[in-house]
Amino acid sequence: MSRFRADDRRVQPSDAWRLIREQIALHPGPFAISVFGAVLYAGATVVSAEVLGYVTDSVIYPSYVADGPTPDPVLWGAAAIVAVVALRSAGVVARRYFAGMTAERVQATFRRTLTDRYLRLPISWHQRMPTGQLLAHADNDTEKMAEVLHPLPFSLGTFFLAAFSAVSLLLVDVVLAAVAFSVFPALILLNRVYSSRVERPAAAAQEEVGRTSAIAHESFDGALIVKTLGRADAEVERFGVAAHRLREHRVEIGYIRALFEAVLDMLPNIGIVLVIVVGALRVDAGAVTRGDLVQVAALFTVLAFPMRVLGFFLETVPPSVVSRQRLNLVLDEQLPAPVPSSGVLPEGPLAVRASAVGYQYDDDVEVLTGIDFTIEPGEIVALVGSTGAGKSTLCSLVAGLMPPSVGSITLGGVELADLSDRERTDAVALVFQETFLFGASVTGNIDLDGAYTADEIREAAAVARAAGFIDRLPNGFDTVLGERGVTLSGGQRQRVALARALVRKPRLLILDDATSAVDPKIEQEILARLRSRLHTTTLVVAQRVATIGLADRVLFLADGRIAAAGTHDELMTNADYRALVMAYELAGT
Amino acid sequence: MTTAATPGQEKATGDLRTVQLIRRGLAASPELADGLRMTIAMGFAVAIGRLVIPVLIEQTIDNGIGVAAGGDANGAAAGTVVNTVDMGYVVRSAVLAAIIILVSAVISWRAQRRLVRQAELAITNLRIRTFDRIHRFSIADHNETRKGLLVSRVTSDAETLARFAQWGLYVWSIDPVMMLGVLLVLAYYSWQLALVVLVVHLPVLPLLRWMQLRQIAVYDAYRNRVSDMLAAFSEMITGTPVVRAYGAEERFRTELDTAIGRRYHTRMRANSYMASLFVVGDVFGALSMAAVLVVGLWQRQAWGLEAGELVAVLFLANLVREPIGSISEVLDQTQVAAASWNKILSVLDHPIDVVEPNEDEARDLPLGPLRIEADNVDFSYGDGERALTDVSVVIPAGLNVAIVGETGSGKTTFAKLLCRLADPTAGRILVDGIDLRVVSHRSRIHSVRMVPQDGFLFDGTIADNVMFGADHATQADIRSAFERLGLGWWIDKQGLDTRVGERGENLSVGERQLVALARAQLADPGLLILDEATSAVDPETDQALTQALRRLAEGRTMVSIAHRLSTAEVADLVLVFDRSRLVDIGSHRELVAKGSGVYHGLHKAWLGNTRSNGDKPAAPVSRSGR
């Protein structure tokens, strides 16, 4: 669920119009066609009423009166009816299809922009944002935001409809037009009132939907616990309370709706009754014909629904604005300025130097302070520390994933901040504690850019002691991994992730607890191969004594500081270090 | 239980055995019966309110406005039509019509209120009952994939029904009645013309059907593209660290671009059907009007059709198109709602395997350490997979027992049967000589506890979570539970009021286990079943856990599903499972001394020899906090 609630204040109309205009401006073509369809629909609708009037006066009645005027051919009348409706239908289809196209294209545009942002915004931002929320932005929020575009052309069309109707009515009879002009504004006003009354309970209902959903998720995730603790009844009650609250809001909406639907249905019909009475008077006065009466009544019947479309449109506006506000959480974020390549990184394994480095997470938790160390090119340095000491954070900083809050880190003598993304990712490879494998083939997982040959990939897999099991998979390196493919064991996943790092021939390799699930003996073999085959500096987080043994030097991290640095033997004089290492030994495998 | 694949990928069938569905649905939600009556009342009320108009027009034109040929009598030119109006008649008819309209409006208002109330009540009750039912399912139904489906039953599926109740239900209540009403009034004026209208509209049904089937297929494809797109986004977002660290942005940008594009294109295809469906009513309405005009005029004398009646018939033919349009709009939503309703009802129909004993037969377990017996126990999961075969064992009270075996050996299943998360398919389990099936729910919850592997905590404080062990505990009780386990130092550092976050995410996996153990200590069960956390625990918390477990085992029977050598070493008794059978029992030393057998193999693996997939023998991936 979102941790951020978009602004609760009433949506300002000016905001709404601006946002809508922005969306239309992205794809004006289809929108224009859609509006044209709406205008066509409006015109044809008004004309259809006129056709009915015409048919009544010129085709039907003359046929019944013996010595009256000659009736127009029936077939003209029939053809007119069909033709007008055909035009109107064409208008409707064009309006809907292109309104849909506009909305869909706008969504696609926003989704692509979101993709861009997600790919470029800093990791620190990503850490603040729950995955569910980012997904909601890409799916639900974009859809809701663009939803306003669906009824918009129709609504615009109703203005034309009103205009055409007004003209048509005035041409028939001013008095009858006056009756019409008194009824329709009432309809429109009622629609507005309806929309505003429904807004509050609708928003409340939305929130409750979210809440019941969250309860259900949590409850079923912990179903086993609920069972063993015998808490099923309590959970059902908890859920029941939320579900009933939701129901209450919905019923409130339903009651409002029932009232308005009844009135909005009734008004046009009462209007027609009025028209008929006034119309009969006018017929008596010789001012209108029967056909005119029929025409006005027909117009009323056709106008009632479109008048409500304005209401539908207005209903979609507040959620659309709210969704847009949520999207702005992403879109308004400052993008980091790209650093141009400087091309000054030296060849071969890189040295690492940290000076007075500190890091603070956004919630003011200071994780690292006063970090100073040097790693010589080609060295293997072990990073040792208890959980929460800051090892992963330090690894991320050294890899340049996030800038330190204070201090500086240099690679091969060059400030990390001065390196372009490309230069940095070419030189450094970080293997994370948590393995990320994608729903792609093994090759696709090892070679993310499609930049390496099959041989290079195989060699990297071999060093990571992964080539063996990969070959035994159903399709070897082409086997698809993930939900729809093969699931690997923990240790296998880690080795593939390692191969991913190795194939790039990095000059600084950082292993953050990257082999925890791999058998110790194999881990030793991997590290030994790394040492012999790769020309790289290695920083490895070590939780096994044997791993520490392979390193040239050790950095001991405690409470966010480097408590000690030196060889393993030197550090064994440090009591805390010794205790930690012994705990590792006891943990055994 | 739905056996189909994920909801998004279920093929929506065109024919949903609607009658059967409605019958089941009504049985499950009796509130709906009242709602149905309201539906019909509402439909009639609205239909009458609308049908008054063509009738009024007809009456006015035919009887209110007289027709006379032009002639000198009225001073009008010859050959014109002159009208005489009976205002009294017109006004009387109008007033009558207005009253009818008003009354029908009031009726439809009240009826809709009632309908809304009943529908929402029905849906909410259905939701809650489904939720309740799901919690009573046995563990066989609660594995990973099923869980996602189950959640949607009470969330998105119920929401679909609610949305339908707001819109589709309204349409179905009114429009069919409207169409019927139109035909009836039409028939009253001229049954022949009513027939004409019907005949012209005949192709509508098959046409709508055909379009709808095409639309369903395309919509299915669309939903799949939506899931694909979401999956692509999800992957990119969760993999952000890797994407960033490896500079792989372009690859993901391209992947996402493709997914977004695909979604757009399938949606536009679906749109073309949606756009066209609505005008079907319009087009056929116009055709029927034209037909009525031609045929009506042609046959007016033979059928005795008045002019006004013909006009009224035209109006009526016009009135039919809107209901057709609305219904075709709502067909799609109706399909989806029917599918959701079906899924929810299936959950309610799914049998509950673990039935609690009723009041008279239920027996309570005594306090203190409990003795366990398994008698020829068999167990198979729903899909036929055999998990346990002929398992028999006696575990004396107060012992610390370790269950070992490879993944899939049946050890986890056996432990779950011990706390009656499912019943054996054959044989029985006795606790202190009493068949577990007749132990009362309350007593069983109190005396038999399980600490599962993943340390699930509810969003609240540590104290809240520990109190699930015993509702009436005080802060002091909670604290002493921690101290008894040697964790006083830990809880002092953490604080009883620390919020653990959703699913306990603010604590590490190991720390969550510590809280779970304290909870178990507070509950003081006679039988404790522990599913050992795997190596996803850092070494210090690990030590704290080991000690806590040792203390926890005192004074009760403890059965641990062991993943580590150390656990088996210190146990009083080890049960060795292999491929659904209990193959060996004894202390660690006795079993090792045998020199061969399953335990021997496990033991060797634990001591660090390579397993075939190169994994560390204790299982997978570290997932500590940040």
Interface residues (C-beta under 8 A of the other chain):
Chain A: L52 V55 T56 V59 I60 Y61 P62 S63 Y64 V65 A66 D67 G68 P69 V74 L75 G77 A78 A79 I81 V82 V84 V85 A86 R88 S89 V92 V93 R96 Y97 G100 M101 E104 R105 Q107 A108 R111 R112 T115 D116 Y118 L119 R120 I123 H126 Q127 T131 L134 L135 A138 D139 V209 T212 S213 A216 H217 E218 S219 F220 D221 G222 A223 L224 I225 V226 K227 T228 L229 G230 R231 A232 E235 V236 F239 G240 A243 H244 L246 R247 R250 V251 I253 G254 Y255 R257 A258 L259 E261 A262 V263 D265 M266 N269 I270 I272 V273 L274 I276 V277 A280 L281 V283 D284 G286 T289 R290 L293 V294 A297 A298 T301 F305 S386 T387 G388 S392 T393 S396 A399 L401 D421 R422 R424 T425 D426 V428 A429 L430 F432 Q433 E434 T435 F436 F438 G439 L448 D449 G450 R465 G468 F469 S489 G490 G491 Q492 R493 Q494 R495 R500 R504 D513 S516 A517 V518 D519 P520 K521 I522 Q543 L580 A583 Y584 L586 A587 G588 T589
Chain B: V46 G49 R50 V52 I53 L56 I57 T60 I61 G64 I65 V67 A69 G70 A78 G79 T80 V81 N83 T84 V85 M87 V90 V91 A94 A97 A98 I101 L102 S104 A105 V106 S108 W109 Q112 R113 V116 R117 E120 L121 I123 T124 R127 I128 F131 D132 I134 H135 R136 I139 H142 K147 L150 V151 V154 T155 E159 A162 Q166 Y170 V226 M229 L230 A231 F233 S234 E235 M236 I237 T238 G239 T240 P241 V242 V243 R244 A245 Y246 G247 A248 E249 E250 R251 F252 R253 L256 D257 I260 G261 R263 Y264 R267 M268 N271 S272 M274 A275 S276 F278 V279 D282 V283 G285 A286 L287 M289 A290 A291 L293 V294 L297 W298 R300 A307 L310 V311 L314 F315 N318 L319 E322 C419 L421 H441 R442 R444 I445 R449 M450 P452 F456 F458 D459 F468 G469 E502 R503 S508 S535 D538 P539 E540 T541 D542 Q543 R564 L565 S566 W606 G608 N609 T610 R611 N613 G614 D615 K616 P617 A618 A619 P620 V621 S622 R623 S624 G625 R626
